[in-house]
Amino acid sequence: MSYTSVAEIVQETIERFVAAGVSREVIEAEMKGVELVAVLDLTEASRDDQLLLTFERYGWEACAERYGVAERTIRDRRNAALNRQARRRMAAA
């Protein structure tokens, strides 16, 4: 999903609420937070995917050097990214 898709979904949702009688001003204010959270989640997912791809291609040592951290930090970040990815997949199922 792209950021543009998120914006379109938010706009469609706003229009549906307005059609149902909710004040546009109120629903637009509330949906800004929803849009922000969705974009942040997409950004985090993209960052996780990039870390995992780099890890798979080059391994711990090269990733640690690239990001300027210890190998243990890369393993911890990889495990955290894998856990987030698993939670996303479970939530989508």
N, C-alpha and C positions, 0 to 999 in steps of 0.2 A: 504494500500500500504506500502511496506517496503522500506528501504533505498536501498536495492539491486535492487528492481524494478526501483527506480529512476535512479540508475546508468545504468541499462540496457537500459532504455528509452533514456537517454542522449547519450549513445554510439550508439544506433540505429539512433538517430537523426543526430549525427555527420557523421555517414557513409552515410546517405541519402544526406546530404549537400555536402559531398566530392564527391559523385557520380554525383551530379548536377554541379560540377565544382568549388565549394568553397574551398579555401585553408584550409587544415586540421589544420594548425597552427592557423589561424584566428578563425575558428569555434570552436576549442577546447578551446581557450581562452575565447570566449564569453559564451560557454556552462558551464564553471566552475561556473559562477555567477548564471545561471539558476539552476544548480544542488544544489548549496548552498541554494538558496531561497526555493527550493522544500523541502530540508531536514529540514530547519528551520521551515517551515510550518507544516511538519509532526511531528516534535518535539513539537511544540506548541499545536497541536491538541491532541497529546498523553498526554501532561501535563494537558490540559483542561479536557480531559476525566477522568484522574486520580483524579483531584480535584472534579469534579462533582460526581464521584462514591463514593469518600470518604465522600462528603457532604451528599449524599443520604443515605449512610449506617449509619453515625454517627451523623449528624446534625451540626449546627453552633458551638456549644460550644466545642465539641470534635475536630472539624477541627481547630478552633482558638487555642486550646491548642496544638494540634499537630504541627501546623506551627508557633506557638509562636507569634500570632498577636491577635488583638481585633476582637470580633465577627463581628463588622461592616466591617472590612477589608475583612473577609471571605465572607460576603454577597456581597460586591463590586466585589471581585474576581470571585465569582460565577456568578454574573450578566454579567460581562465582558466575562467570558468563554461561557455562554449561547449565548451571542450576536455574538461572533466569530463563534460558532458552527452553528448558524442560517445563518450567511453570507456564510459559507462554503457550507451548504446544498443548499442555493439559487444559488450559483455559479455553483454547480454540476448539477443542474436541467436543 
